[in-house]
């Protein structure tokens, strides 16, 4: 039983850290998208 609890705790820690990583990656991709969009607006002829 103790081994099972340790395995569940380790799995939960991995899942939580993966969620934070994916969230961070999503924010980075979003920031790049905004930068590209802003650059495109600036380069557009007036």
WOBELGI-V24585 format. One record per residue. RES is the residue in one small letter. SS is DSSP state (H for helix, E for strand, - for the rest). NEAR is the number of other C-alpha atoms within 10 Angstrom. Layout:
res->(RES	RES)
ss->(SS	SS)
near->(NEAR	NEAR)
This chain:
res->(x	x	x	x	x	x	x	x	x	x	x	x	x	x	x	x	x	x	x	x	x	x	x	x	x	x	x	x	x	x	x	x	x	x	x	x	x	x	x	x	x	x	x	x	x	x)
ss->(-	H	H	H	H	H	H	H	H	H	H	H	H	H	H	H	H	H	H	H	H	H	H	H	H	H	H	H	H	H	H	H	H	H	H	H	H	H	H	H	H	H	H	-	-	-)
near->(6	7	8	9	10	11	12	12	12	11	12	12	11	11	12	10	12	12	11	11	12	11	12	12	12	12	12	12	12	12	12	12	12	12	12	12	12	11	11	11	11	10	9	7	6	5)
